[in-house]
């Protein structure tokens, strides 16, 4: 820009050349006469901002309508330094206001040159950062790349200045986009950005990350504001917006917060840890804030590692997995009539892992589907073997809601029965976590098909959920298993005992049988037997054991 030929050209000549260049450029080229305060811009820029001419006199005053009020003085001061010769160029990122009063981040660069008449000119280009994903034209906020740059600088030079880092997500935003369209989603994002920026203090940085997520980085409040208070204020603003729109689009927000102790961290860690904290808030039910806790994160990392170990052992022909069996006895004769198949896993790294730990991990990852097939086949094979000694022996296999909803369960069961060579009534499929089983038409059809094929269903842990009576009617289970917690209540007072007696009578009246779980002591057996169960399962008769041990104890010596 400091070339001698350029210096000998007039302002109008330079403008003519720039108009030609502008035709093939996405940036907006400009000339600012620093001596006469005249601004020359391309016509296409007047379409974006509230400037009605390509030649603007009294530029400093006119730009008040274009530059964001918070950035105006910074820009004017920088241009003044160019005019005085204190600096040779202009290079800033700041906010403009579009014609519809939306914030648009720009990068404005220019070099001071001297025109043919001796005037100092600032010649350069304006680039919309939103078009390069450095800023967001929907919300007027800067994007993740800028957050990383700002965070790295603060973490390197003054990490103690960071009061908190809050990651905010709009709950169920995807559904709003799918139902009402992208424009409706953009409107919510814009209003969300306003809710946040209206609450935080001047100087607190706010960014838009991916999709519906925002980040607040507070390195200016002194003393540091409580991020939970900030979150509640943002929620109040959101609720006000939703109310003003007559609840036509209802949404809430969740947030994850990193609070204090930022020394030694980098921007990658802030992104990763804040995402974990936000996901924690959503896992707890959404519409809430979660503070990052290292112990929670360590547990999460361990679960990820356990999942990796599970996947590796499953791929290695189910190494470390084993099916245990717990006896189910006839309530009158105490003879073994069946067994419940229970999964066990011994990891090379973690040793024996509790089912309470591994089952949720497998359900969340989908690994429960191949493992469920493994248990089904193993249990069916042992059932066939033991039926040679106990002809009416049956085996109970637990089903996860993931198997019911996300696998071809009917095909798996039918194929297993055919390949192993057992009768359909040899299998009893136990529905675990019944609160997750949505008995919609598809699921009800599955249950009807199982019933038609004489494959029996059992409701496990009956008495622990509010909706069990509905499932009793809709699933038409062959067996109802009464949970030990329910049994303990009946043992402790006559009122609950009377209820359980009536419940068993009711179950019998609809043609189902009752298996009472968790009987551990003789006095429990003596009292609860009088209530009329058909089968009993509990430590009093046997603990879960490997197949060989179960066979030695309950099959080989069976009368």
C-alpha positions as a printed Julia matrix, in Angstrom:
559×3 Matrix{Float64}:
   0.0     0.0    0.0
   2.98    2.35   0.42
   4.04    2.06  -3.23
   5.13    5.41  -4.84
   2.74    4.98  -7.81
  -0.16    4.62  -5.41
   0.91    7.77  -3.59
   0.73    9.73  -6.88
  -2.86    8.63  -7.55
  -5.87   10.72  -6.62
  -8.54    9.58  -4.17
 -11.01    9.02  -7.01
  -8.49    6.98  -8.99
  -7.8     4.74  -6.01
 -11.56    4.37  -5.47
 -12.06    3.33  -9.11
  -9.39    0.66  -8.86
 -10.88   -0.63  -5.59
 -14.34   -0.85  -7.17
 -12.92   -3.17  -9.82
 -11.12   -5.31  -7.22
 -14.25   -5.36  -5.06
 -16.16   -7.28  -7.75
 -14.08  -10.39  -7.09
 -13.58  -10.01  -3.34
 -15.72  -11.21  -0.41
 -14.14   -8.55   1.79
 -15.33   -4.92   1.77
 -12.56   -2.61   0.52
 -12.52    0.94   1.9
 -10.69    4.29   1.87
 -10.75    6.67   4.81
  -9.41   10.2    4.22
  -7.88   10.87   7.64
  -7.5    14.62   7.02
 -11.03   15.35   5.78
 -12.85   12.56   7.64
 -14.35   11.16   4.42
 -15.18    7.44   4.2
 -15.52    5.64   0.86
 -17.03    2.13   0.81
 -18.45   -0.33  -1.77
 -22.18   -0.36  -2.48
 -22.64   -3.9   -1.22
 -21.56   -2.82   2.28
 -24.42   -0.31   2.4
 -26.77   -3.3    2.05
 -25.39   -4.81   5.28
 -25.1    -1.76   7.55
 -27.0     1.49   8.1
 -24.87    3.62   5.76
 -26.87    5.06   2.86
 -24.06    6.25   0.61
 -20.75    4.96  -0.68
 -19.19    8.34   0.18
 -19.7     9.4    3.8
 -18.58   12.77   5.1
 -18.09   13.4    8.81
 -17.22    9.74   9.05
 -16.41    9.74  12.79
 -19.92   10.88  13.64
 -21.66    8.72  11.01
 -20.01    5.53  12.27
 -21.77    5.94  15.62
 -24.8     4.36  13.93
 -22.73    1.4   12.74
 -20.11    0.54  15.37
 -21.31   -1.16  18.54
 -21.46    1.42  21.37
 -19.07   -0.6   23.53
 -16.44   -0.64  20.77
 -16.91    2.84  19.28
 -14.38    4.76  21.37
 -11.73    2.06  20.93
 -12.05    2.35  17.13
 -12.06    6.17  17.1
  -8.94    6.28  19.29
  -7.12    3.82  17.05
  -7.95    5.82  13.9
  -6.79    8.99  15.62
  -3.4     7.39  16.21
  -3.22    6.61  12.48
  -4.07   10.24  11.63
  -1.43   11.64  13.99
   1.31    9.4   12.58
   1.64    7.52  15.87
   0.95    4.24  14.07
   1.16    3.2   10.42
  -1.93    1.01  10.24
  -5.25   -0.09  11.67
  -5.85   -3.74  12.68
  -8.8    -4.47  15.0
 -11.62   -6.96  15.49
 -14.81   -5.34  16.75
 -18.58   -5.29  16.39
 -20.76   -3.56  13.86
 -24.55   -3.4   13.86
 -26.33   -4.69  10.77
 -29.36   -3.0    9.23
 -31.67   -5.22  11.31
 -29.69   -4.23  14.42
 -27.93   -7.59  14.78
 -24.33   -7.72  15.92
 -21.77   -8.7   13.27
 -18.13   -9.17  14.16
 -15.63   -7.77  11.67
 -11.91   -7.67  11.16
 -10.86   -4.21   9.91
  -7.35   -3.82   8.55
  -5.76   -0.88   6.77
  -2.49    0.86   5.98
  -1.79    4.62   6.04
  -0.68    5.97   2.65
  -0.29    9.52   1.26
  -2.44   10.52  -1.7
  -1.45   12.72  -4.68
  -2.72   15.85  -2.92
  -0.76   15.02   0.23
  -3.74   13.77   2.22
  -3.25   10.82   4.55
  -5.43    7.92   3.53
  -6.26    4.72   5.44
  -6.73    2.06   2.76
  -7.76   -1.48   3.6
 -10.48   -4.14   3.85
 -13.26   -5.21   6.19
 -13.97   -8.94   6.62
 -17.02  -10.42   8.32
 -15.65  -12.93  10.81
 -18.96  -14.78  10.8
 -18.26  -15.89   7.25
 -15.02  -17.47   8.43
 -16.62  -19.1   11.49
 -14.64  -16.8   13.79
 -17.79  -14.97  14.76
 -21.46  -15.78  14.61
 -23.83  -13.56  12.68
 -26.88  -15.27  14.22
 -26.06  -14.28  17.79
 -23.46  -11.54  17.32
 -21.0   -13.47  19.47
 -17.54  -14.69  18.69
 -17.03  -18.39  18.08
 -15.06  -21.22  19.63
 -11.81  -20.36  17.84
 -11.79  -16.94  19.5
 -12.64  -18.46  22.87
  -9.63  -20.73  22.59
  -7.32  -17.82  21.72
  -8.63  -15.65  24.57
  -8.58  -18.5   27.06
  -5.02  -19.52  26.16
  -3.79  -15.95  26.66
  -5.42  -15.6   30.08
  -4.42  -19.11  31.22
  -0.82  -18.41  30.2
  -0.44  -14.93  31.69
  -2.94  -14.65  34.56
  -4.93  -17.83  35.27
  -5.82  -16.52  38.73
  -7.95  -13.83  37.05
 -10.52  -16.36  35.8
 -13.49  -16.38  38.16
 -15.5   -19.05  36.38
 -16.1   -20.66  33.01
 -19.74  -21.57  32.27
 -20.95  -23.68  29.38
 -24.67  -23.28  28.63
 -26.85  -25.5   26.47
 -30.46  -25.1   25.36
 -32.44  -28.17  26.41
 -34.23  -29.97  23.56
 -33.03  -27.46  20.96
 -32.88  -30.16  18.29
 -36.61  -30.8   18.62
 -37.36  -27.09  18.16
 -35.27  -26.99  14.97
 -36.95  -30.12  13.63
 -40.48  -28.99  14.51
 -40.39  -25.26  13.74
 -37.47  -24.97  11.33
 -33.98  -23.48  11.32
 -35.21  -19.88  11.28
 -37.09  -20.46  14.53
 -33.96  -22.04  15.97
 -31.86  -19.04  14.92
 -34.33  -16.69  16.58
 -34.02  -18.63  19.84
 -30.22  -18.55  19.59
 -30.29  -14.79  19.11
 -32.6   -14.27  22.08
 -30.51  -16.66  24.14
 -27.4   -14.6   23.45
 -29.29  -11.49  24.59
 -30.4   -13.23  27.79
 -26.77  -14.04  28.6
 -25.17  -10.72  27.64
 -27.86   -8.78  29.5
 -26.99  -10.61  32.72
 -23.17  -10.74  32.77
 -21.06   -7.74  33.71
 -19.5    -5.46  31.12
 -16.22   -7.01  30.02
 -17.23  -10.62  30.71
 -16.68  -12.54  27.49
 -19.51  -14.56  25.93
 -19.05  -16.92  22.98
 -21.21  -19.19  20.9
 -19.83  -22.7   20.57
 -21.35  -25.51  18.51
 -25.09  -25.78  17.82
 -27.03  -24.56  20.87
 -24.11  -24.07  23.28
 -22.61  -20.89  24.68
 -19.58  -20.16  26.85
 -19.08  -17.45  29.46
 -15.52  -16.63  30.51
 -15.36  -14.27  33.47
 -11.93  -12.79  34.11
 -13.03   -9.28  35.16
 -15.53   -9.46  38.04
 -13.95   -8.6   41.38
 -14.82  -10.17  43.67
 -15.89  -13.08  41.48
 -19.63  -13.42  41.03
 -21.3   -16.68  42.04
 -21.86  -18.52  38.72
 -24.96  -20.22  40.13
 -26.51  -16.82  40.68
 -25.62  -15.83  37.1
 -27.22  -19.04  35.86
 -30.44  -18.37  37.78
 -30.6   -14.85  36.35
 -30.15  -16.21  32.83
 -32.92  -18.76  33.47
 -35.2   -15.96  34.64
 -34.49  -14.02  31.42
 -35.19  -17.13  29.33
 -38.47  -17.74  31.18
 -39.44  -14.13  30.49
 -38.77  -14.57  26.75
 -40.77  -17.8   26.66
 -43.66  -16.11  28.48
 -43.61  -13.1   26.14
 -44.01  -15.53  23.22
 -47.06  -17.12  24.89
 -45.16  -20.38  25.43
 -45.35  -21.11  21.69
 -41.8   -22.45  21.92
 -40.98  -23.71  25.38
 -37.38  -24.43  26.32
 -35.08  -24.38  29.31
 -31.31  -24.2   29.71
 -28.71  -26.3   31.49
 -25.2   -25.26  32.45
 -21.89  -26.75  33.52
 -19.45  -24.62  35.49
 -15.71  -24.71  36.06
 -15.12  -22.72  39.21
 -11.68  -21.51  40.4
  -8.36  -23.42  40.25
  -7.49  -22.74  36.6
  -3.69  -22.82  37.03
  -1.97  -25.29  34.71
  -4.97  -25.8   32.46
  -5.3   -25.05  28.74
  -8.22  -24.23  26.46
  -8.65  -27.88  25.43
  -9.18  -28.8   29.07
 -11.68  -25.98  29.56
 -13.66  -27.25  26.59
 -13.52  -30.89  27.7
 -14.25  -30.33  31.38
 -17.02  -27.8   30.76
 -18.66  -30.22  28.32
 -18.57  -32.92  31.01
 -20.12  -30.57  33.59
 -22.88  -29.54  31.14
 -23.61  -33.18  30.35
 -23.82  -33.88  34.08
 -26.51  -31.21  34.4
 -28.43  -32.77  31.52
 -28.04  -36.29  32.93
 -29.53  -35.1   36.21
 -32.71  -34.05  34.47
 -31.85  -30.79  32.62
 -32.9   -27.25  33.54
 -30.18  -27.07  36.19
 -26.55  -26.16  36.78
 -23.76  -28.57  37.69
 -20.42  -27.52  39.17
 -17.48  -29.55  37.91
 -16.16  -31.99  40.5
 -12.91  -33.86  39.91
 -14.18  -37.0   41.67
 -17.15  -37.16  39.28
 -14.86  -36.73  36.31
 -12.48  -39.42  37.58
 -15.43  -41.8   37.92
 -16.54  -40.91  34.4
 -13.06  -41.63  33.02
 -13.03  -44.95  34.83
 -16.39  -45.82  33.28
 -14.99  -45.0   29.85
 -12.06  -47.3   30.55
 -14.36  -50.06  31.8
 -16.38  -49.7   28.6
 -13.2   -50.11  26.59
 -12.3   -53.23  28.59
 -15.82  -54.6   28.11
 -15.68  -54.04  24.38
 -12.31  -55.74  24.13
 -13.44  -58.8   26.1
 -16.67  -59.08  24.11
 -14.67  -59.01  20.88
 -12.38  -61.67  22.35
 -15.17  -64.29  22.47
 -16.63  -62.94  25.75
 -13.43  -63.43  27.71
 -13.99  -62.92  31.44
 -17.78  -63.26  31.16
 -19.62  -66.01  32.98
 -23.25  -66.88  33.69
 -24.18  -67.68  37.28
 -27.43  -69.37  38.32
 -29.59  -68.87  41.41
 -32.17  -71.56  42.24
 -35.92  -70.98  42.1
 -37.84  -73.49  44.22
 -41.43  -74.65  44.48
 -43.05  -72.93  47.49
 -44.71  -76.15  48.67
 -42.04  -78.81  48.1
 -38.88  -76.64  48.09
 -37.74  -78.62  45.04
 -35.77  -76.74  42.4
 -37.95  -75.91  39.38
 -35.75  -73.37  37.67
 -32.97  -70.83  37.95
 -32.32  -67.21  37.2
 -29.34  -66.61  34.9
 -27.16  -63.78  36.2
 -24.25  -62.2   34.35
 -20.82  -61.88  35.93
 -17.64  -60.34  34.52
 -14.05  -60.47  35.73
 -11.82  -57.88  34.09
  -8.08  -58.42  33.79
  -7.61  -54.81  34.89
 -10.42  -54.24  37.42
 -11.08  -57.74  38.72
 -14.66  -58.71  39.54
 -16.87  -55.81  38.44
 -20.28  -55.44  40.08
 -23.29  -55.81  37.77
 -24.53  -52.52  39.25
 -21.49  -50.88  37.62
 -21.17  -52.75  34.33
 -24.85  -53.14  33.33
 -25.54  -49.35  33.07
 -22.32  -48.92  31.09
 -23.34  -51.67  28.68
 -26.86  -50.28  28.35
 -25.61  -46.78  27.56
 -23.11  -48.05  25.0
 -25.34  -50.71  23.43
 -22.95  -53.49  24.43
 -25.83  -55.06  26.37
 -27.22  -56.35  23.05
 -24.37  -58.78  22.16
 -23.88  -59.66  25.84
 -27.62  -60.3   26.2
 -27.44  -62.77  23.31
 -24.48  -64.49  24.96
 -26.42  -64.92  28.23
 -29.52  -66.15  26.37
 -27.63  -68.85  24.49
 -25.58  -69.96  27.52
 -28.66  -70.19  29.74
 -30.64  -72.07  27.09
 -27.87  -74.66  26.64
 -27.64  -75.3   30.39
 -31.44  -75.49  30.63
 -31.53  -78.23  28.0
 -28.81  -80.18  29.79
 -30.51  -79.93  33.18
 -33.92  -80.86  31.81
 -32.56  -84.39  31.34
 -32.68  -84.63  35.15
 -35.44  -82.11  36.01
 -37.87  -82.37  33.06
 -39.92  -79.21  33.79
 -36.85  -77.11  34.59
 -36.97  -73.53  33.25
 -34.4   -70.74  33.14
 -35.11  -67.04  33.67
 -33.12  -64.58  31.55
 -33.15  -60.83  32.29
 -33.91  -58.41  29.48
 -32.66  -54.85  29.38
 -34.93  -52.15  28.03
 -32.2   -51.55  25.41
 -32.66  -55.09  24.09
 -36.43  -54.63  23.95
 -36.24  -51.31  22.09
 -33.11  -51.55  19.98
 -32.56  -55.18  18.97
 -34.47  -57.82  17.04
 -35.4   -59.59  20.26
 -38.05  -61.86  18.75
 -35.63  -63.18  16.12
 -32.92  -63.76  18.75
 -35.25  -65.73  21.04
 -36.82  -67.82  18.27
 -33.42  -68.62  16.77
 -32.02  -69.56  20.18
 -34.92  -71.92  20.95
 -34.57  -73.58  17.54
 -30.77  -73.96  17.57
 -30.48  -75.14  21.18
 -33.5   -77.41  20.93
 -35.6   -76.45  23.94
 -39.32  -75.88  24.19
 -40.51  -72.24  24.26
 -41.9   -72.56  27.79
 -38.43  -73.47  29.04
 -37.52  -69.78  28.81
 -38.84  -67.04  31.07
 -37.85  -63.55  29.97
 -37.64  -61.13  32.9
 -38.29  -57.47  32.19
 -35.87  -55.46  34.27
 -36.26  -51.74  35.0
 -39.91  -51.85  33.95
 -40.18  -48.08  34.36
 -38.22  -47.77  31.11
 -40.47  -50.08  29.1
 -42.85  -47.87  27.14
 -45.75  -50.12  26.3
 -46.51  -48.5   22.96
 -48.11  -50.44  20.12
 -44.82  -51.85  18.83
 -43.77  -53.15  22.24
 -47.22  -54.54  23.0
 -47.12  -56.36  19.67
 -43.76  -57.89  20.65
 -45.2   -59.11  23.95
 -48.23  -60.59  22.18
 -45.96  -62.43  19.73
 -43.93  -63.87  22.61
 -47.1   -64.99  24.34
 -48.46  -66.6   21.16
 -45.22  -68.56  20.84
 -45.66  -69.71  24.47
 -42.55  -67.82  25.57
 -43.26  -66.7   29.11
 -42.68  -63.22  30.5
 -41.97  -62.22  34.1
 -42.09  -58.79  35.71
 -39.04  -58.44  37.93
 -38.77  -56.3   41.08
 -42.54  -55.9   41.32
 -43.53  -53.46  44.05
 -40.68  -50.98  43.56
 -42.25  -48.79  40.83
 -45.32  -46.61  40.57
 -46.43  -48.09  37.28
 -46.25  -51.83  38.02
 -50.04  -52.31  38.17
 -50.32  -50.93  34.63
 -47.65  -53.33  33.4
 -49.41  -56.24  35.1
 -52.43  -55.52  32.88
 -50.69  -54.59  29.62
 -47.87  -57.14  29.55
 -49.94  -60.09  30.87
 -46.85  -61.65  32.41
 -46.9   -65.34  33.36
 -44.91  -64.68  36.53
 -44.74  -61.74  38.94
 -41.59  -61.54  41.05
 -42.1   -59.69  44.33
 -39.01  -57.65  45.25
 -37.3   -58.22  48.6
 -37.94  -54.62  49.67
 -41.66  -55.31  49.23
 -41.31  -58.53  51.24
 -39.44  -56.76  54.06
 -42.27  -54.25  54.43
 -44.74  -57.11  54.79
 -42.52  -58.73  57.42
 -42.37  -55.55  59.49
 -46.07  -54.8   59.95
 -49.44  -56.47  59.56
 -50.84  -53.76  57.29
 -48.27  -54.38  54.54
 -48.56  -58.12  55.08
 -52.31  -57.93  54.45
 -51.69  -55.91  51.29
 -49.21  -58.45  49.94
 -51.68  -61.29  50.65
 -54.4   -59.49  48.7
 -51.93  -58.7   45.92
 -50.99  -62.35  45.54
 -54.69  -63.3   45.42
 -55.23  -60.7   42.7
 -52.28  -61.98  40.66
 -53.6   -65.51  40.92
 -57.06  -64.33  39.84
 -55.68  -63.18  36.46
 -53.9   -66.49  35.9
 -50.32  -65.46  36.79
 -47.96  -67.07  39.27
 -45.95  -65.39  42.04
 -42.26  -65.78  42.8
 -41.22  -64.24  46.1
 -37.64  -62.9   45.97
 -35.1   -62.25  48.68
 -36.02  -64.88  51.29
 -32.89  -65.19  53.4
 -33.96  -66.61  56.78
 -36.21  -69.42  58.01
 -38.54  -67.12  59.93
 -39.07  -65.06  56.76
 -39.96  -68.21  54.85
 -42.41  -69.41  57.51
 -44.39  -66.17  57.52
 -44.3   -65.32  53.83
 -45.18  -68.85  52.73
 -48.59  -68.34  54.37
 -49.26  -65.5   51.89
 -49.49  -68.11  49.12
 -46.55  -67.62  46.67
 -45.97  -70.27  44.0
 -42.17  -70.05  43.91
 -39.43  -68.71  46.15
 -35.98  -67.35  45.35
 -33.4   -66.21  47.9
 -30.16  -66.86  49.72
 -31.95  -69.29  52.07
 -32.08  -71.79  49.2
 -28.94  -70.79  47.36
 -26.75  -67.95  46.2
 -25.86  -67.36  42.54
 -23.2   -69.85  41.48
 -21.34  -70.93  38.32
 -23.02  -73.63  36.21
 -20.89  -76.53  37.47
 -21.4   -75.61  41.12
 -25.13  -75.08  40.58
 -25.37  -78.46  38.86
 -23.58  -80.27  41.68
 -25.79  -78.66  44.34
 -29.23  -78.67  42.73
 -29.34  -80.92  39.65
 -27.11  -83.96  40.19
 -28.61  -84.63  43.62
 -32.14  -83.71  42.61
 -34.74  -86.38  43.59
